[in-house]
Amino acid sequence: MASQDVDTLQQRGKKLYRDAQYAEALDAFTKAITRCPMPKASLFDNRAATYERLGELQSALRDAQTTIRRHRKDITGYLRAGRVLQKMDDPEMALKIYSYGLGKVSISNSDDYKLLSSVHGKLSRQLSPPKAHDPFTLLHVEVAEMILHHLRFEQIVRCLRVSRPWNAFLVSRPYLWTHLDLSRAKRHVPISFVSHSLQRSKTRLTHATLHRLGDRDLKAMEMISRICRNLDTLEILSSASLGGSSTSLMSLNALTVKNLVIGKGAEVTLDTVCGILNSCTSLSKAEFEFVVSRGWQADWKIPLPNLRQLKMVGGQPQVLGASVLNMSTLMTRITNIETLTLNKWSMHTAFGFISFASLHKLKSLDLLDFRMAVTLDDLPPSLTVLRANNGGSVNPSLNTNTNGSPPLPLLTELQWSDTDHVHTFLRNIAGGRQLQKLTMNNSCYTAKELSKVLNSSRLGEELRELNLSHSDFDDDLTIFVTGKFPLLRRLDLSHTLITGVGIKTLVQGLKSLEYLAVNQCTNLSSDAVDWAAKQGIQVDHRSQDKLLSGRKVRLDY
């Protein structure tokens, strides 16, 4: 009986709708929906159509949404919602509704699916540009070339597949292929691709970055060496066959290659490093990210007057540690060195004190995880950058300077991590130029001791970057920091005790602040972070809760 009443009310509403009596029709459809425990999709659609005629589009959309929620496999709700959204001047959302519906409506119901697919295609064409144009046919050649200069190597490679005219245009520009960059390769790169790239460069290759070549990497190097006489920079990010042999590397254009970088994905032995440096005398930059030591001492045979940058990172195994580097001989070979990085070399009893004082042009010295013994007098006065950690065996208290000049007068950047010797170090180098960058993370200082360190005469208004992460820095120190370092631009207080009060003090007091890192600060609320971001500060804030939480997604339709 109830279903007959509902059907009667629906038929009455349809007749009133055809007679343009929309208010009465709306009343009939509403009564029918109210009396029916599970209204059909057509009933909601009838009322939505009536709302649409009355100009109540929001109510019509609400009924269409209800239809979609209750009858996901019926196209009725999707068609109505899309039509109403287009009348509400939101065709993009309408297109999303149609796309969502195509994923829900069963393909077996071919007529419904075809109808929904048809309206989706029609709207999609309406939203698309009326006609596509090839930019290379519209732009001047100079403008097109200027745009291509901003593309990465793999992006240019993708452009080869757009069309034959694009391919011909790109291949005819050798300057686009002067840097063979395989750094972003996600799978194995065939040797034929390297060969084709060299042909496109017309042998003008100046920079090669090799990666994911598998066991063909040595062949690629030999090919580049034979064909490209202007090669200036070679980077080997990974290698399956480089191993301990330097024969192929030493054949790599030894007279022209000035920059060589061998990444940690390409393990080399210390013998290989010696072979390369003894053969490639033109090198001005040499970096080795993973050097294996078997216990044989390095043999630095010849002077390296052109070498300006040298980096050697120790790997495993490491027999006899840093003693195999033969540092005393190396110091006599690299007299013109400006940047020296020696990381991750372990201590050995056979390795005693070492002095860098003879390197009069040395500006940057990186000794992170390099176990050695050195005093302040063993460091050249030309240094502007010094990095060490865990004491690094750099003893700041052994200052035997007697010539009256302060040690390290030009030092502007200091990284001294995992140690509590910073205070002594800064006190013993007092009198020189003020630091511009200081990193003393993982220090053992209390908040009170930190204030003493920061009160050094080498620290003042010239300081631009400060890293005090993993320390006891708290709100009480913020006033001191804003007063002492008013021109600070970058500040890292991750894993500290700072709160929102301290954040406000810093942001308001440091007018030049651009970047603030407060990761894993448990006393800090997200409101303070949001407030700082609104003040124009780039805030890096990651908490443990965010790392563990997932993102919840709710579909409205």
MARDOZA-359689 format. One line per 2 residues: number of its first residue (from 1); their letters; for each residue x, y, z of C-alpha. Coordinates in nm, 3 decimals. Last residue first. Layout:
NUM) A) X,Y,Z ~ ...
//
This chain:
557) YD) 3.061,1.194,-0.460 ~ 3.225,1.366,-0.170
555) LR) 3.514,1.124,-0.158 ~ 3.709,1.130,0.166
553) VK) 4.084,1.092,0.187 ~ 4.275,1.033,0.508
551) RG) 4.648,1.098,0.502 ~ 4.872,0.889,0.718
549) SL) 5.036,0.961,1.049 ~ 5.374,0.832,1.167
547) LK) 5.596,1.103,1.022 ~ 5.347,1.373,1.115
545) DQ) 5.337,1.257,1.477 ~ 5.716,1.245,1.489
543) SR) 5.731,1.611,1.395 ~ 5.857,1.780,1.082
541) HD) 5.896,2.156,1.065 ~ 6.104,2.344,0.809
539) VQ) 5.983,2.706,0.818 ~ 6.047,2.947,0.531
537) IG) 5.967,3.277,0.702 ~ 5.721,3.520,0.541
535) QK) 5.537,3.622,0.859 ~ 5.266,3.371,0.771
533) AA) 5.524,3.093,0.807 ~ 5.600,3.207,1.162
531) WD) 5.231,3.193,1.254 ~ 5.195,2.844,1.106
529) VA) 5.493,2.721,1.311 ~ 5.353,2.877,1.629
527) DS) 5.015,2.712,1.566 ~ 5.187,2.376,1.502
525) SL) 5.292,2.364,1.865 ~ 5.652,2.340,1.988
523) NT) 5.761,2.159,2.304 ~ 5.847,1.838,2.114
521) CQ) 6.085,2.008,1.870 ~ 6.124,1.727,1.614
519) NV) 6.214,1.963,1.329 ~ 6.245,2.333,1.406
517) AL) 6.432,2.467,1.101 ~ 6.401,2.844,1.034
515) YE) 6.479,3.015,0.704 ~ 6.462,3.379,0.594
513) LS) 6.552,3.581,0.905 ~ 6.655,3.939,0.815
511) KL) 6.429,4.110,1.072 ~ 6.551,3.889,1.355
509) GQ) 6.371,4.019,1.665 ~ 6.009,3.954,1.566
507) VL) 6.082,3.611,1.423 ~ 6.312,3.514,1.710
505) TK) 6.081,3.631,1.990 ~ 5.780,3.464,1.828
503) IG) 5.968,3.133,1.796 ~ 6.076,3.154,2.160
501) VG) 5.717,3.189,2.277 ~ 5.614,2.900,2.051
499) TI) 5.853,2.670,2.233 ~ 6.226,2.587,2.205
497) LT) 6.368,2.281,2.378 ~ 6.585,2.160,2.088
495) HS) 6.561,1.875,1.833 ~ 6.579,2.114,1.537
493) LD) 6.699,2.466,1.611 ~ 6.844,2.551,1.268
491) LR) 6.871,2.923,1.189 ~ 6.921,3.095,0.852
489) RL) 6.928,3.471,0.792 ~ 7.094,3.620,1.102
487) LP) 7.143,3.997,1.071 ~ 7.061,4.079,1.437
485) FK) 7.314,3.828,1.578 ~ 7.391,3.938,1.936
483) GT) 7.054,4.090,2.027 ~ 6.833,3.834,1.856
481) VF) 7.049,3.549,1.989 ~ 7.044,3.674,2.351
479) IT) 6.666,3.718,2.340 ~ 6.629,3.363,2.205
477) LD) 6.850,3.209,2.473 ~ 6.580,3.204,2.742
475) DD) 6.346,3.021,2.504 ~ 6.561,2.707,2.501
473) FD) 6.873,2.564,2.334 ~ 6.964,2.234,2.502
471) SH) 7.124,2.095,2.185 ~ 7.031,1.860,1.902
469) SL) 7.029,2.145,1.649 ~ 7.236,2.459,1.714
467) NL) 7.296,2.559,1.351 ~ 7.362,2.929,1.284
465) ER) 7.383,3.110,0.950 ~ 7.439,3.483,0.885
463) LE) 7.690,3.583,1.153 ~ 7.851,3.921,1.070
461) EG) 7.674,4.089,1.365 ~ 7.876,3.894,1.618
459) LR) 8.072,3.575,1.680 ~ 8.454,3.575,1.678
457) SS) 8.445,3.766,2.011 ~ 8.274,3.466,2.171
455) NL) 7.938,3.523,2.345 ~ 7.786,3.228,2.159
453) VK) 8.006,2.989,2.357 ~ 7.907,3.145,2.688
451) SL) 7.538,3.133,2.595 ~ 7.575,2.765,2.510
449) EK) 7.718,2.698,2.855 ~ 7.401,2.833,3.016
447) AT) 7.179,2.627,2.786 ~ 7.379,2.315,2.869
445) YC) 7.658,2.208,2.636 ~ 7.714,1.854,2.509
443) SN) 7.697,1.954,2.143 ~ 7.498,1.755,1.889
441) NM) 7.497,2.054,1.653 ~ 7.770,2.316,1.653
439) TL) 7.738,2.476,1.310 ~ 7.854,2.836,1.268
437) KQ) 7.840,3.053,0.956 ~ 7.953,3.413,0.906
435) LQ) 8.235,3.406,1.158 ~ 8.399,3.731,1.266
433) RG) 8.752,3.797,1.139 ~ 9.036,3.729,1.377
431) GA) 9.113,3.829,1.735 ~ 9.003,3.518,1.921
429) IN) 9.125,3.188,1.777 ~ 9.198,3.032,2.118
427) RL) 8.864,3.136,2.267 ~ 8.673,2.998,1.969
425) FT) 8.847,2.659,2.007 ~ 8.798,2.644,2.383
423) HV) 8.426,2.716,2.350 ~ 8.390,2.471,2.063
421) HD) 8.544,2.181,2.257 ~ 8.214,2.020,2.366
419) TD) 8.192,1.777,2.077 ~ 7.946,1.608,1.844
417) SW) 7.978,1.878,1.578 ~ 8.226,2.157,1.503
415) QL) 8.135,2.329,1.178 ~ 8.307,2.664,1.132
413) ET) 8.268,2.917,0.851 ~ 8.437,3.262,0.837
411) LL) 8.801,3.178,0.919 ~ 9.033,3.454,0.793
409) PL) 9.235,3.501,1.116 ~ 9.294,3.126,1.158
407) PP) 9.531,3.156,1.454 ~ 9.582,3.509,1.595
405) SG) 9.914,3.680,1.510 ~ 10.177,3.719,1.784
403) NT) 10.438,3.487,1.632 ~ 10.428,3.241,1.921
401) NT) 10.149,2.999,1.832 ~ 10.169,2.692,2.056
399) NL) 9.793,2.631,2.062 ~ 9.719,2.284,2.193
397) SP) 9.375,2.371,2.337 ~ 9.178,2.322,2.016
395) NV) 9.291,1.958,1.968 ~ 9.173,1.839,1.631
393) SG) 9.138,1.466,1.708 ~ 8.813,1.486,1.506
391) GN) 8.669,1.621,1.833 ~ 8.362,1.421,1.747
389) NA) 8.323,1.643,1.444 ~ 8.525,1.864,1.211
387) RL) 8.460,2.125,0.944 ~ 8.680,2.428,0.876
385) VT) 8.615,2.703,0.618 ~ 8.816,3.025,0.566
383) LS) 9.162,2.874,0.602 ~ 9.456,3.093,0.485
381) PP) 9.616,3.086,0.831 ~ 9.724,2.723,0.769
379) LD) 9.627,2.462,1.029 ~ 9.902,2.274,1.214
377) DL) 9.936,2.567,1.455 ~ 9.584,2.495,1.574
375) TV) 9.691,2.145,1.669 ~ 9.642,1.821,1.477
373) AM) 9.589,1.455,1.560 ~ 9.379,1.248,1.321
371) RF) 9.059,1.053,1.305 ~ 8.863,1.183,1.006
369) DL) 8.492,1.155,1.082 ~ 8.435,1.504,0.935
367) LD) 8.771,1.654,0.841 ~ 8.667,1.915,0.584
365) LS) 8.930,2.184,0.513 ~ 8.845,2.488,0.297
363) KL) 9.081,2.773,0.207 ~ 9.416,2.602,0.146
361) KH) 9.653,2.831,-0.044 ~ 9.942,2.809,0.206
359) LS) 9.927,2.430,0.230 ~ 10.244,2.396,0.439
357) AF) 10.047,2.436,0.763 ~ 9.846,2.119,0.700
355) SI) 10.031,1.929,0.971 ~ 9.987,1.568,1.074
353) FG) 10.038,1.405,1.411 ~ 10.062,1.030,1.438
351) FA) 9.927,0.739,1.234 ~ 10.075,0.403,1.328
349) TH) 9.824,0.368,1.611 ~ 9.539,0.374,1.362
347) MS) 9.240,0.607,1.347 ~ 8.958,0.562,1.098
345) WK) 8.902,0.757,0.778 ~ 8.543,0.870,0.731
343) NL) 8.602,1.201,0.554 ~ 8.906,1.378,0.405
341) TL) 8.799,1.689,0.213 ~ 9.056,1.942,0.087
339) TE) 8.970,2.266,-0.094 ~ 9.238,2.512,-0.207
337) IN) 9.524,2.281,-0.309 ~ 9.830,2.452,-0.458
335) TI) 10.085,2.251,-0.259 ~ 9.924,1.919,-0.349
333) RT) 10.231,1.694,-0.385 ~ 10.421,1.789,-0.066
331) ML) 10.114,1.738,0.152 ~ 10.061,1.396,-0.007
329) TS) 10.402,1.283,0.114 ~ 10.323,1.361,0.479
327) MN) 9.970,1.223,0.437 ~ 10.072,0.869,0.345
325) LV) 9.705,0.781,0.302 ~ 9.768,0.434,0.448
323) SA) 9.777,0.576,0.804 ~ 9.415,0.685,0.774
321) GL) 9.281,0.338,0.854 ~ 9.521,0.042,0.882
319) VQ) 9.283,-0.176,0.674 ~ 8.960,-0.005,0.572
317) PQ) 8.702,-0.246,0.435 ~ 8.487,-0.041,0.400
315) GG) 8.480,0.314,0.269 ~ 8.691,0.624,0.321
313) VM) 8.592,0.948,0.154 ~ 8.861,1.125,-0.049
311) KL) 8.802,1.477,-0.179 ~ 9.058,1.694,-0.357
309) QR) 9.006,2.042,-0.500 ~ 9.273,2.271,-0.652
307) LN) 9.494,2.024,-0.838 ~ 9.700,2.193,-1.110
305) PL) 10.036,2.160,-0.931 ~ 10.001,1.786,-0.872
303) PI) 10.357,1.677,-0.791 ~ 10.450,1.318,-0.882
301) KW) 10.463,0.975,-0.722 ~ 10.194,0.975,-0.453
299) DA) 10.212,0.606,-0.353 ~ 9.938,0.530,-0.102
297) QW) 10.029,0.269,0.159 ~ 9.899,-0.080,0.109
295) GR) 9.648,-0.190,0.374 ~ 9.355,-0.292,0.159
293) SV) 9.191,0.054,0.158 ~ 8.859,0.106,-0.019
291) VF) 8.773,0.458,-0.135 ~ 8.406,0.556,-0.165
289) EF) 8.324,0.916,-0.263 ~ 8.635,0.995,-0.470
287) EA) 8.649,1.359,-0.582 ~ 8.914,1.515,-0.804
285) KS) 8.918,1.879,-0.917 ~ 9.196,2.063,-1.102
283) LS) 9.301,1.756,-1.300 ~ 9.562,1.816,-1.573
281) TC) 9.803,1.567,-1.417 ~ 9.578,1.274,-1.500
279) SN) 9.837,0.996,-1.461 ~ 9.956,1.017,-1.099
277) LI) 9.611,1.129,-0.984 ~ 9.441,0.835,-1.154
275) GC) 9.694,0.577,-1.041 ~ 9.685,0.704,-0.683
273) VT) 9.306,0.679,-0.675 ~ 9.321,0.330,-0.824
271) DL) 9.569,0.222,-0.558 ~ 9.332,0.360,-0.292
269) TV) 9.069,0.123,-0.425 ~ 8.756,0.234,-0.605
267) EA) 8.385,0.174,-0.539 ~ 8.150,0.332,-0.791
265) GK) 7.813,0.391,-0.623 ~ 7.988,0.628,-0.384
263) GI) 8.049,0.867,-0.670 ~ 8.364,0.915,-0.879
261) VL) 8.401,1.284,-0.967 ~ 8.668,1.407,-1.209
259) NK) 8.716,1.768,-1.316 ~ 8.995,1.889,-1.545
257) VT) 8.982,1.631,-1.822 ~ 9.193,1.766,-2.109
255) LA) 9.534,1.593,-2.108 ~ 9.427,1.272,-1.939
253) NL) 9.161,1.211,-2.201 ~ 9.032,0.904,-2.028
251) SM) 9.307,0.646,-2.071 ~ 9.382,0.658,-1.698
249) LS) 9.025,0.553,-1.628 ~ 9.055,0.242,-1.842
247) TS) 9.369,0.121,-1.668 ~ 9.260,0.218,-1.314
245) SG) 9.151,-0.128,-1.206 ~ 9.029,-0.179,-0.850
243) GL) 8.661,-0.204,-0.925 ~ 8.546,-0.015,-1.232
241) SA) 8.321,-0.301,-1.341 ~ 7.973,-0.238,-1.199
239) SS) 8.003,0.138,-1.187 ~ 7.791,0.410,-1.034
237) LI) 7.796,0.790,-1.019 ~ 8.087,0.837,-1.258
235) EL) 8.126,1.210,-1.323 ~ 8.358,1.338,-1.596
233) TD) 8.422,1.707,-1.660 ~ 8.627,1.879,-1.934
231) LN) 8.587,1.658,-2.240 ~ 8.709,1.852,-2.543
229) RC) 8.867,1.554,-2.722 ~ 8.543,1.359,-2.733
227) IR) 8.579,1.054,-2.959 ~ 8.840,0.825,-2.805
225) SI) 8.786,0.919,-2.441 ~ 8.407,0.905,-2.477
223) ME) 8.429,0.557,-2.631 ~ 8.673,0.439,-2.363
221) MA) 8.441,0.567,-2.091 ~ 8.139,0.397,-2.250
219) KL) 8.333,0.071,-2.276 ~ 8.422,0.097,-1.908
217) DR) 8.056,0.150,-1.819 ~ 7.934,-0.154,-2.015
215) DG) 7.905,-0.382,-1.710 ~ 7.604,-0.188,-1.586
213) LR) 7.548,0.150,-1.752 ~ 7.336,0.272,-1.463
211) HL) 7.511,0.610,-1.429 ~ 7.759,0.823,-1.622
209) TA) 7.768,1.204,-1.601 ~ 7.964,1.342,-1.898
207) HT) 8.056,1.708,-1.951 ~ 8.234,1.867,-2.251
205) LR) 8.085,1.671,-2.542 ~ 8.162,1.842,-2.872
203) TK) 8.201,1.512,-3.062 ~ 7.918,1.618,-3.299
201) SR) 7.695,1.634,-2.988 ~ 7.430,1.428,-3.167
199) QL) 7.686,1.156,-3.241 ~ 7.785,1.140,-2.874
197) SH) 7.419,1.101,-2.777 ~ 7.378,0.817,-3.027
195) SV) 7.677,0.630,-2.881 ~ 7.554,0.676,-2.524
193) FS) 7.213,0.538,-2.623 ~ 7.381,0.243,-2.794
191) IP) 7.557,0.157,-2.466 ~ 7.219,0.070,-2.316
189) VH) 7.110,0.254,-1.999 ~ 6.977,0.024,-1.724
187) RK) 6.688,0.170,-1.526 ~ 6.592,0.484,-1.336
185) AR) 6.827,0.727,-1.515 ~ 6.834,1.061,-1.336
183) SL) 7.213,1.094,-1.329 ~ 7.250,0.999,-1.697
181) DL) 7.368,1.345,-1.805 ~ 7.560,1.364,-2.134
179) HT) 7.637,1.735,-2.133 ~ 7.732,1.875,-2.478
177) WL) 7.405,1.743,-2.622 ~ 7.204,2.064,-2.650
175) YP) 7.506,2.235,-2.813 ~ 7.477,1.989,-3.103
173) RS) 7.146,2.140,-3.225 ~ 7.042,1.941,-3.536
171) VL) 6.923,1.651,-3.321 ~ 6.672,1.879,-3.148
169) FA) 6.513,2.012,-3.468 ~ 6.499,1.670,-3.637
167) NW) 6.335,1.512,-3.333 ~ 6.085,1.795,-3.303
165) PR) 5.995,1.762,-3.671 ~ 5.959,1.382,-3.629
163) SV) 5.722,1.416,-3.336 ~ 5.708,1.410,-2.957
161) RL) 5.965,1.133,-2.909 ~ 6.273,1.357,-2.918
159) CR) 6.111,1.572,-2.649 ~ 6.169,1.290,-2.400
157) VI) 6.544,1.314,-2.460 ~ 6.530,1.689,-2.399
155) QE) 6.360,1.622,-2.066 ~ 6.629,1.367,-1.976
153) FR) 6.899,1.630,-2.035 ~ 6.733,1.899,-1.826
151) LH) 6.549,2.182,-1.996 ~ 6.640,2.551,-1.952
149) HL) 6.850,2.565,-2.272 ~ 6.545,2.439,-2.462
147) IM) 6.363,2.764,-2.388 ~ 6.646,2.976,-2.531
145) EA) 6.659,2.753,-2.838 ~ 6.288,2.809,-2.899
143) VE) 6.335,3.185,-2.862 ~ 6.627,3.190,-3.109
141) VH) 6.433,2.978,-3.360 ~ 6.144,3.224,-3.353
139) LL) 5.830,3.075,-3.206 ~ 5.519,2.966,-3.396
137) TF) 5.640,2.654,-3.580 ~ 5.847,2.531,-3.281
135) PD) 5.543,2.584,-3.056 ~ 5.342,2.324,-3.252
133) HA) 4.985,2.440,-3.226 ~ 4.683,2.262,-3.078
131) KP) 4.335,2.383,-3.171 ~ 4.023,2.474,-2.978
129) PS) 4.202,2.427,-2.645 ~ 4.031,2.157,-2.436
127) LQ) 3.736,2.238,-2.209 ~ 3.480,2.177,-2.482
125) RS) 3.651,1.854,-2.583 ~ 3.630,1.725,-2.225
123) LK) 3.262,1.823,-2.209 ~ 3.184,1.616,-2.517
121) GH) 3.394,1.322,-2.402 ~ 3.226,1.308,-2.061
119) VS) 2.882,1.340,-2.218 ~ 2.961,1.044,-2.446
117) SL) 3.119,0.831,-2.175 ~ 2.804,0.870,-1.965
115) LK) 2.588,0.760,-2.258 ~ 2.821,0.475,-2.354
113) YD) 2.824,0.347,-1.995 ~ 2.446,0.356,-1.972
111) DS) 2.404,0.170,-2.302 ~ 2.679,-0.085,-2.228
109) NS) 2.558,-0.203,-1.888 ~ 2.841,-0.457,-1.885
107) IS) 3.079,-0.164,-1.842 ~ 2.946,-0.125,-1.486
105) VK) 2.921,0.233,-1.364 ~ 3.174,0.312,-1.092
103) GL) 3.489,0.421,-1.278 ~ 3.291,0.603,-1.544
101) GY) 3.110,0.783,-1.261 ~ 3.434,0.930,-1.125
99) SY) 3.520,1.063,-1.472 ~ 3.171,1.216,-1.506
97) IK) 3.204,1.380,-1.164 ~ 3.553,1.510,-1.253
95) LA) 3.411,1.663,-1.572 ~ 3.142,1.835,-1.369
93) ME) 3.410,1.971,-1.137 ~ 3.587,2.127,-1.438
91) PD) 3.254,2.256,-1.573 ~ 3.193,2.477,-1.268
89) DM) 2.976,2.760,-1.398 ~ 2.678,2.668,-1.174
87) KQ) 2.490,2.560,-1.485 ~ 2.780,2.326,-1.556
85) LV) 2.753,2.193,-1.201 ~ 2.381,2.121,-1.253
83) RG) 2.447,1.916,-1.566 ~ 2.729,1.719,-1.406
81) AR) 2.525,1.643,-1.095 ~ 2.229,1.526,-1.307
79) LY) 2.438,1.296,-1.527 ~ 2.628,1.153,-1.230
77) GT) 2.310,1.091,-1.030 ~ 2.132,0.906,-1.313
75) ID) 2.431,0.691,-1.416 ~ 2.337,0.415,-1.169
73) KR) 2.630,0.213,-1.028 ~ 2.677,0.440,-0.724
71) HR) 2.310,0.431,-0.622 ~ 2.291,0.555,-0.263
69) RI) 2.591,0.791,-0.266 ~ 2.533,0.900,-0.625
67) TT) 2.163,0.970,-0.566 ~ 2.245,1.173,-0.255
65) QA) 2.491,1.379,-0.458 ~ 2.223,1.446,-0.720
63) DR) 1.981,1.552,-0.443 ~ 2.243,1.798,-0.310
61) LA) 2.309,1.929,-0.659 ~ 1.940,2.012,-0.703
59) SQ) 1.936,2.187,-0.366 ~ 2.236,2.398,-0.471
57) LE) 2.075,2.470,-0.806 ~ 1.756,2.622,-0.666
55) GL) 1.656,2.788,-0.994 ~ 1.298,2.658,-0.979
53) RE) 1.361,2.447,-1.288 ~ 1.671,2.295,-1.124
51) YT) 1.478,2.221,-0.808 ~ 1.228,2.031,-1.025
49) AA) 1.507,1.836,-1.195 ~ 1.651,1.749,-0.852
47) RN) 1.305,1.630,-0.742 ~ 1.279,1.399,-1.040
45) DF) 1.638,1.280,-0.989 ~ 1.565,1.189,-0.628
43) LS) 1.268,0.981,-0.745 ~ 1.459,0.829,-1.036
41) AK) 1.729,0.699,-0.802 ~ 1.467,0.502,-0.612
39) PM) 1.373,0.593,-0.257 ~ 1.450,0.336,0.016
37) PC) 1.219,0.393,0.316 ~ 0.958,0.564,0.094
35) RT) 0.716,0.801,0.269 ~ 0.956,1.097,0.280
33) IA) 1.065,1.050,-0.081 ~ 0.704,1.048,-0.201
31) KT) 0.618,1.355,0.007 ~ 0.918,1.540,-0.141
29) FA) 0.818,1.443,-0.496 ~ 0.463,1.573,-0.443
27) DL) 0.579,1.903,-0.288 ~ 0.823,1.961,-0.571
25) AE) 0.550,1.900,-0.826 ~ 0.331,2.161,-0.654
23) AY) 0.613,2.419,-0.670 ~ 0.698,2.320,-1.029
21) QA) 0.356,2.363,-1.188 ~ 0.509,2.366,-1.538
19) DR) 0.234,2.132,-1.669 ~ 0.501,1.869,-1.736
17) YL) 0.618,1.906,-1.373 ~ 0.260,1.868,-1.246
15) KK) 0.232,1.544,-1.444 ~ 0.566,1.418,-1.306
13) GR) 0.463,1.502,-0.949 ~ 0.137,1.310,-0.990
11) QQ) 0.332,1.008,-1.120 ~ 0.569,1.029,-0.818
9) LT) 0.280,1.068,-0.573 ~ 0.103,0.764,-0.722
7) DV) 0.422,0.559,-0.711 ~ 0.476,0.654,-0.346
5) DQ) 0.115,0.577,-0.255 ~ 0.141,0.239,-0.433
3) SA) 0.463,0.165,-0.240 ~ 0.285,0.240,0.090
1) M) 0.000,0.000,0.000
//
